[in-house]
Amino acid sequence: MAKVPKSDANRRARATRKQAVEPSPTEDEIRLRAYAIYERRGASHGQDVDDWLAAERELLAVGGAEG
């Protein structure tokens, strides 16, 4: 088994702790935000994936700002 440099191990440990402190948005939260984006755009169809990704980005940014 290969040894992991301490700096890599520390970085992974910090990332794991950060994820535990800053939970990801739930699927329901993303769905509600994506629907709000869809409505704001005038409820035009065909951009559901873009709406979902925008909602996810917004919620992740808000979660990161609170931490």
Biopython code that builds the backbone (N, CA, C, O; Angstrom):
import numpy as np
from Bio.PDB.StructureBuilder import StructureBuilder

atoms = [
    (1, "MET", "N", (0.839, -1.176, 0.000)),
    (1, "MET", "CA", (0.000, 0.000, 0.000)),
    (1, "MET", "C", (0.887, 1.244, 0.000)),
    (1, "MET", "O", (1.848, 1.332, 0.765)),
    (2, "ALA", "N", (0.560, 2.191, -0.855)),
    (2, "ALA", "CA", (1.366, 3.409, -0.980)),
    (2, "ALA", "C", (1.095, 4.339, 0.193)),
    (2, "ALA", "O", (-0.028, 4.450, 0.684)),
    (3, "LYS", "N", (2.162, 5.003, 0.623)),
    (3, "LYS", "CA", (1.999, 5.979, 1.697)),
    (3, "LYS", "C", (1.452, 7.273, 1.121)),
    (3, "LYS", "O", (1.829, 7.690, 0.026)),
    (4, "VAL", "N", (0.556, 7.904, 1.874)),
    (4, "VAL", "CA", (-0.014, 9.186, 1.479)),
    (4, "VAL", "C", (0.745, 10.274, 2.208)),
    (4, "VAL", "O", (0.859, 10.233, 3.433)),
    (5, "PRO", "N", (1.269, 11.252, 1.474)),
    (5, "PRO", "CA", (1.969, 12.355, 2.158)),
    (5, "PRO", "C", (1.062, 13.007, 3.197)),
    (5, "PRO", "O", (-0.146, 13.128, 2.994)),
    (6, "LYS", "N", (1.655, 13.422, 4.302)),
    (6, "LYS", "CA", (0.857, 14.016, 5.381)),
    (6, "LYS", "C", (0.038, 15.203, 4.904)),
    (6, "LYS", "O", (-1.097, 15.379, 5.348)),
    (7, "SER", "N", (0.582, 16.024, 4.013)),
    (7, "SER", "CA", (-0.161, 17.199, 3.551)),
    (7, "SER", "C", (-1.438, 16.779, 2.820)),
    (7, "SER", "O", (-2.474, 17.422, 2.984)),
    (8, "ASP", "N", (-1.382, 15.705, 2.013)),
    (8, "ASP", "CA", (-2.579, 15.217, 1.323)),
    (8, "ASP", "C", (-3.584, 14.661, 2.318)),
    (8, "ASP", "O", (-4.784, 14.908, 2.198)),
    (9, "ALA", "N", (-3.101, 13.916, 3.292)),
    (9, "ALA", "CA", (-3.989, 13.344, 4.299)),
    (9, "ALA", "C", (-4.662, 14.454, 5.097)),
    (9, "ALA", "O", (-5.857, 14.372, 5.383)),
    (10, "ASN", "N", (-3.910, 15.491, 5.460)),
    (10, "ASN", "CA", (-4.482, 16.616, 6.201)),
    (10, "ASN", "C", (-5.519, 17.353, 5.375)),
    (10, "ASN", "O", (-6.566, 17.746, 5.889)),
    (11, "ARG", "N", (-5.226, 17.540, 4.087)),
    (11, "ARG", "CA", (-6.156, 18.243, 3.206)),
    (11, "ARG", "C", (-7.473, 17.464, 3.103)),
    (11, "ARG", "O", (-8.553, 18.051, 3.158)),
    (12, "ARG", "N", (-7.375, 16.150, 2.953)),
    (12, "ARG", "CA", (-8.583, 15.317, 2.873)),
    (12, "ARG", "C", (-9.371, 15.363, 4.175)),
    (12, "ARG", "O", (-10.600, 15.416, 4.150)),
    (13, "ALA", "N", (-8.686, 15.342, 5.300)),
    (13, "ALA", "CA", (-9.358, 15.391, 6.597)),
    (13, "ALA", "C", (-10.102, 16.711, 6.762)),
    (13, "ALA", "O", (-11.235, 16.734, 7.244)),
    (14, "ARG", "N", (-9.454, 17.825, 6.355)),
    (14, "ARG", "CA", (-10.117, 19.131, 6.448)),
    (14, "ARG", "C", (-11.336, 19.173, 5.542)),
    (14, "ARG", "O", (-12.377, 19.694, 5.942)),
    (15, "ALA", "N", (-11.234, 18.638, 4.332)),
    (15, "ALA", "CA", (-12.356, 18.633, 3.395)),
    (15, "ALA", "C", (-13.511, 17.823, 3.954)),
    (15, "ALA", "O", (-14.671, 18.208, 3.809)),
    (16, "THR", "N", (-13.199, 16.700, 4.594)),
    (16, "THR", "CA", (-14.242, 15.859, 5.187)),
    (16, "THR", "C", (-14.929, 16.598, 6.325)),
    (16, "THR", "O", (-16.155, 16.567, 6.431)),
    (17, "ARG", "N", (-14.156, 17.260, 7.174)),
    (17, "ARG", "CA", (-14.751, 18.030, 8.278)),
    (17, "ARG", "C", (-15.599, 19.167, 7.738)),
    (17, "ARG", "O", (-16.680, 19.434, 8.262)),
    (18, "LYS", "N", (-15.122, 19.845, 6.691)),
    (18, "LYS", "CA", (-15.867, 20.957, 6.112)),
    (18, "LYS", "C", (-17.202, 20.471, 5.575)),
    (18, "LYS", "O", (-18.216, 21.143, 5.761)),
    (19, "GLN", "N", (-17.228, 19.322, 4.915)),
    (19, "GLN", "CA", (-18.473, 18.779, 4.392)),
    (19, "GLN", "C", (-19.425, 18.463, 5.524)),
    (19, "GLN", "O", (-20.634, 18.648, 5.383)),
    (20, "ALA", "N", (-18.906, 17.990, 6.643)),
    (20, "ALA", "CA", (-19.758, 17.671, 7.782)),
    (20, "ALA", "C", (-20.369, 18.938, 8.372)),
    (20, "ALA", "O", (-21.501, 18.916, 8.854)),
    (21, "VAL", "N", (-19.631, 20.034, 8.335)),
    (21, "VAL", "CA", (-20.114, 21.296, 8.895)),
    (21, "VAL", "C", (-21.037, 22.012, 7.911)),
    (21, "VAL", "O", (-22.016, 22.633, 8.322)),
    (22, "GLU", "N", (-20.736, 21.931, 6.625)),
    (22, "GLU", "CA", (-21.514, 22.617, 5.598)),
    (22, "GLU", "C", (-22.245, 21.580, 4.739)),
    (22, "GLU", "O", (-21.735, 21.148, 3.706)),
    (23, "PRO", "N", (-23.449, 21.186, 5.181)),
    (23, "PRO", "CA", (-24.164, 20.156, 4.422)),
    (23, "PRO", "C", (-24.581, 20.668, 3.046)),
    (23, "PRO", "O", (-24.844, 21.856, 2.856)),
    (24, "SER", "N", (-24.631, 19.756, 2.110)),
    (24, "SER", "CA", (-25.086, 20.094, 0.766)),
    (24, "SER", "C", (-26.587, 20.325, 0.795)),
    (24, "SER", "O", (-27.282, 19.785, 1.657)),
    (25, "PRO", "N", (-27.096, 21.123, -0.140)),
    (25, "PRO", "CA", (-28.546, 21.313, -0.203)),
    (25, "PRO", "C", (-29.236, 19.989, -0.519)),
    (25, "PRO", "O", (-28.685, 19.144, -1.224)),
    (26, "THR", "N", (-30.430, 19.821, 0.004)),
    (26, "THR", "CA", (-31.185, 18.604, -0.271)),
    (26, "THR", "C", (-31.784, 18.666, -1.668)),
    (26, "THR", "O", (-31.869, 19.735, -2.272)),
    (27, "GLU", "N", (-32.191, 17.530, -2.167)),
    (27, "GLU", "CA", (-32.821, 17.472, -3.482)),
    (27, "GLU", "C", (-34.091, 18.321, -3.504)),
    (27, "GLU", "O", (-34.375, 18.985, -4.501)),
    (28, "ASP", "N", (-34.849, 18.304, -2.419)),
    (28, "ASP", "CA", (-36.067, 19.125, -2.351)),
    (28, "ASP", "C", (-35.745, 20.617, -2.408)),
    (28, "ASP", "O", (-36.449, 21.376, -3.073)),
    (29, "GLU", "N", (-34.693, 21.041, -1.721)),
    (29, "GLU", "CA", (-34.299, 22.447, -1.762)),
    (29, "GLU", "C", (-33.900, 22.862, -3.177)),
    (29, "GLU", "O", (-34.276, 23.932, -3.657)),
    (30, "ILE", "N", (-33.135, 21.997, -3.830)),
    (30, "ILE", "CA", (-32.726, 22.305, -5.206)),
    (30, "ILE", "C", (-33.943, 22.347, -6.117)),
    (30, "ILE", "O", (-34.059, 23.241, -6.956)),
    (31, "ARG", "N", (-34.849, 21.389, -5.959)),
    (31, "ARG", "CA", (-36.049, 21.331, -6.793)),
    (31, "ARG", "C", (-36.887, 22.615, -6.645)),
    (31, "ARG", "O", (-37.344, 23.181, -7.638)),
    (32, "LEU", "N", (-37.077, 23.059, -5.416)),
    (32, "LEU", "CA", (-37.870, 24.272, -5.184)),
    (32, "LEU", "C", (-37.192, 25.502, -5.784)),
    (32, "LEU", "O", (-37.853, 26.345, -6.390)),
    (33, "ARG", "N", (-35.876, 25.602, -5.617)),
    (33, "ARG", "CA", (-35.145, 26.745, -6.177)),
    (33, "ARG", "C", (-35.163, 26.702, -7.697)),
    (33, "ARG", "O", (-35.315, 27.738, -8.344)),
    (34, "ALA", "N", (-35.006, 25.498, -8.282)),
    (34, "ALA", "CA", (-35.041, 25.356, -9.737)),
    (34, "ALA", "C", (-36.411, 25.764, -10.281)),
    (34, "ALA", "O", (-36.499, 26.388, -11.339)),
    (35, "TYR", "N", (-37.466, 25.418, -9.569)),
    (35, "TYR", "CA", (-38.808, 25.799, -10.013)),
    (35, "TYR", "C", (-38.981, 27.313, -9.958)),
    (35, "TYR", "O", (-39.598, 27.902, -10.845)),
    (36, "ALA", "N", (-38.441, 27.938, -8.928)),
    (36, "ALA", "CA", (-38.515, 29.399, -8.832)),
    (36, "ALA", "C", (-37.764, 30.049, -10.001)),
    (36, "ALA", "O", (-38.222, 31.046, -10.560)),
    (37, "ILE", "N", (-36.625, 29.489, -10.359)),
    (37, "ILE", "CA", (-35.863, 30.005, -11.509)),
    (37, "ILE", "C", (-36.672, 29.831, -12.786)),
    (37, "ILE", "O", (-36.735, 30.740, -13.613)),
    (38, "TYR", "N", (-37.290, 28.671, -12.948)),
    (38, "TYR", "CA", (-38.150, 28.377, -14.105)),
    (38, "TYR", "C", (-39.284, 29.411, -14.203)),
    (38, "TYR", "O", (-39.552, 29.947, -15.278)),
    (39, "GLU", "N", (-39.932, 29.676, -13.087)),
    (39, "GLU", "CA", (-41.021, 30.668, -13.090)),
    (39, "GLU", "C", (-40.489, 32.061, -13.415)),
    (39, "GLU", "O", (-41.118, 32.800, -14.172)),
    (40, "ARG", "N", (-39.349, 32.424, -12.858)),
    (40, "ARG", "CA", (-38.755, 33.740, -13.105)),
    (40, "ARG", "C", (-38.444, 33.931, -14.587)),
    (40, "ARG", "O", (-38.524, 35.046, -15.101)),
    (41, "ARG", "N", (-38.089, 32.847, -15.270)),
    (41, "ARG", "CA", (-37.802, 32.908, -16.699)),
    (41, "ARG", "C", (-39.073, 32.939, -17.542)),
    (41, "ARG", "O", (-38.989, 32.961, -18.770)),
    (42, "GLY", "N", (-40.238, 32.942, -16.917)),
    (42, "GLY", "CA", (-41.482, 32.977, -17.672)),
    (42, "GLY", "C", (-42.056, 31.592, -17.944)),
    (42, "GLY", "O", (-42.905, 31.443, -18.823)),
    (43, "ALA", "N", (-41.616, 30.592, -17.220)),
    (43, "ALA", "CA", (-42.112, 29.221, -17.310)),
    (43, "ALA", "C", (-41.953, 28.634, -18.708)),
    (43, "ALA", "O", (-42.793, 27.857, -19.161)),
    (44, "SER", "N", (-40.880, 29.005, -19.382)),
    (44, "SER", "CA", (-40.615, 28.426, -20.698)),
    (44, "SER", "C", (-39.889, 27.093, -20.513)),
    (44, "SER", "O", (-38.981, 26.972, -19.691)),
    (45, "HIS", "N", (-40.305, 26.105, -21.290)),
    (45, "HIS", "CA", (-39.772, 24.749, -21.162)),
    (45, "HIS", "C", (-38.444, 24.592, -21.893)),
    (45, "HIS", "O", (-38.066, 25.424, -22.717)),
    (46, "GLY", "N", (-37.749, 23.508, -21.573)),
    (46, "GLY", "CA", (-36.541, 23.149, -22.297)),
    (46, "GLY", "C", (-35.237, 23.524, -21.627)),
    (46, "GLY", "O", (-34.168, 23.265, -22.179)),
    (47, "GLN", "N", (-35.295, 24.126, -20.454)),
    (47, "GLN", "CA", (-34.058, 24.514, -19.759)),
    (47, "GLN", "C", (-34.017, 23.941, -18.350)),
    (47, "GLN", "O", (-33.427, 24.531, -17.445)),
    (48, "ASP", "N", (-34.647, 22.791, -18.176)),
    (48, "ASP", "CA", (-34.741, 22.210, -16.842)),
    (48, "ASP", "C", (-33.375, 21.876, -16.241)),
    (48, "ASP", "O", (-33.155, 22.090, -15.048)),
    (49, "VAL", "N", (-32.470, 21.361, -17.047)),
    (49, "VAL", "CA", (-31.141, 21.022, -16.527)),
    (49, "VAL", "C", (-30.386, 22.297, -16.142)),
    (49, "VAL", "O", (-29.727, 22.346, -15.104)),
    (50, "ASP", "N", (-30.488, 23.316, -16.977)),
    (50, "ASP", "CA", (-29.841, 24.596, -16.654)),
    (50, "ASP", "C", (-30.410, 25.178, -15.368)),
    (50, "ASP", "O", (-29.664, 25.692, -14.534)),
    (51, "ASP", "N", (-31.736, 25.100, -15.200)),
    (51, "ASP", "CA", (-32.378, 25.603, -13.984)),
    (51, "ASP", "C", (-31.894, 24.833, -12.759)),
    (51, "ASP", "O", (-31.607, 25.424, -11.718)),
    (52, "TRP", "N", (-31.808, 23.504, -12.893)),
    (52, "TRP", "CA", (-31.361, 22.661, -11.779)),
    (52, "TRP", "C", (-29.928, 23.016, -11.384)),
    (52, "TRP", "O", (-29.626, 23.190, -10.203)),
    (53, "LEU", "N", (-29.060, 23.121, -12.371)),
    (53, "LEU", "CA", (-27.661, 23.433, -12.081)),
    (53, "LEU", "C", (-27.504, 24.831, -11.492)),
    (53, "LEU", "O", (-26.688, 25.033, -10.592)),
    (54, "ALA", "N", (-28.267, 25.787, -11.982)),
    (54, "ALA", "CA", (-28.220, 27.146, -11.427)),
    (54, "ALA", "C", (-28.695, 27.140, -9.978)),
    (54, "ALA", "O", (-28.102, 27.798, -9.122)),
    (55, "ALA", "N", (-29.761, 26.399, -9.708)),
    (55, "ALA", "CA", (-30.284, 26.312, -8.346)),
    (55, "ALA", "C", (-29.256, 25.683, -7.418)),
    (55, "ALA", "O", (-29.039, 26.156, -6.303)),
    (56, "GLU", "N", (-28.631, 24.621, -7.885)),
    (56, "GLU", "CA", (-27.617, 23.947, -7.074)),
    (56, "GLU", "C", (-26.444, 24.880, -6.785)),
    (56, "GLU", "O", (-25.963, 24.944, -5.653)),
    (57, "ARG", "N", (-25.985, 25.603, -7.805)),
    (57, "ARG", "CA", (-24.883, 26.569, -7.618)),
    (57, "ARG", "C", (-25.266, 27.640, -6.607)),
    (57, "ARG", "O", (-24.487, 27.957, -5.708)),
    (58, "GLU", "N", (-26.464, 28.198, -6.752)),
    (58, "GLU", "CA", (-26.910, 29.247, -5.828)),
    (58, "GLU", "C", (-26.965, 28.747, -4.401)),
    (58, "GLU", "O", (-26.497, 29.422, -3.484)),
    (59, "LEU", "N", (-27.531, 27.573, -4.208)),
    (59, "LEU", "CA", (-27.668, 27.041, -2.848)),
    (59, "LEU", "C", (-26.315, 26.679, -2.246)),
    (59, "LEU", "O", (-26.100, 26.867, -1.049)),
    (60, "LEU", "N", (-25.416, 26.167, -3.054)),
    (60, "LEU", "CA", (-24.068, 25.866, -2.556)),
    (60, "LEU", "C", (-23.333, 27.153, -2.178)),
    (60, "LEU", "O", (-22.614, 27.187, -1.180)),
    (61, "ALA", "N", (-23.511, 28.207, -2.971)),
    (61, "ALA", "CA", (-22.870, 29.491, -2.689)),
    (61, "ALA", "C", (-23.420, 30.073, -1.382)),
    (61, "ALA", "O", (-22.663, 30.603, -0.568)),
    (62, "VAL", "N", (-24.712, 29.973, -1.189)),
    (62, "VAL", "CA", (-25.334, 30.482, 0.036)),
    (62, "VAL", "C", (-24.839, 29.692, 1.238)),
    (62, "VAL", "O", (-24.538, 30.268, 2.284)),
    (63, "GLY", "N", (-24.755, 28.370, 1.091)),
    (63, "GLY", "CA", (-24.259, 27.523, 2.178)),
    (63, "GLY", "C", (-22.820, 27.833, 2.519)),
    (63, "GLY", "O", (-22.446, 27.837, 3.692)),
    (64, "GLY", "N", (-21.999, 28.095, 1.501)),
    (64, "GLY", "CA", (-20.599, 28.427, 1.721)),
    (64, "GLY", "C", (-20.427, 29.782, 2.375)),
    (64, "GLY", "O", (-19.501, 29.981, 3.161)),
    (65, "ALA", "N", (-21.322, 30.726, 2.054)),
    (65, "ALA", "CA", (-21.240, 32.062, 2.616)),
    (65, "ALA", "C", (-21.615, 32.063, 4.103)),
    (65, "ALA", "O", (-21.119, 32.884, 4.875)),
    (66, "GLU", "N", (-22.499, 31.133, 4.495)),
    (66, "GLU", "CA", (-22.931, 31.081, 5.887)),
    (66, "GLU", "C", (-21.878, 30.461, 6.799)),
    (66, "GLU", "O", (-21.842, 30.739, 7.998)),
    (67, "GLY", "N", (-21.006, 29.604, 6.210)),
    (67, "GLY", "CA", (-20.035, 28.858, 7.024)),
    (67, "GLY", "C", (-18.890, 29.639, 7.485)),
    (67, "GLY", "O", (-18.018, 29.109, 8.174)),
]
sb = StructureBuilder()
sb.init_structure("model")
sb.init_model(0)
sb.init_chain("A")
sb.init_seg("    ")
for serial, (resi, resn, name, xyz) in enumerate(atoms, 1):
    if name == "N":
        sb.init_residue(resn, " ", resi, " ")
    sb.init_atom(name, np.array(xyz, "f"), 0.0, 1.0, " ", f" {name:<3s}", serial, name[0])
structure = sb.get_structure()
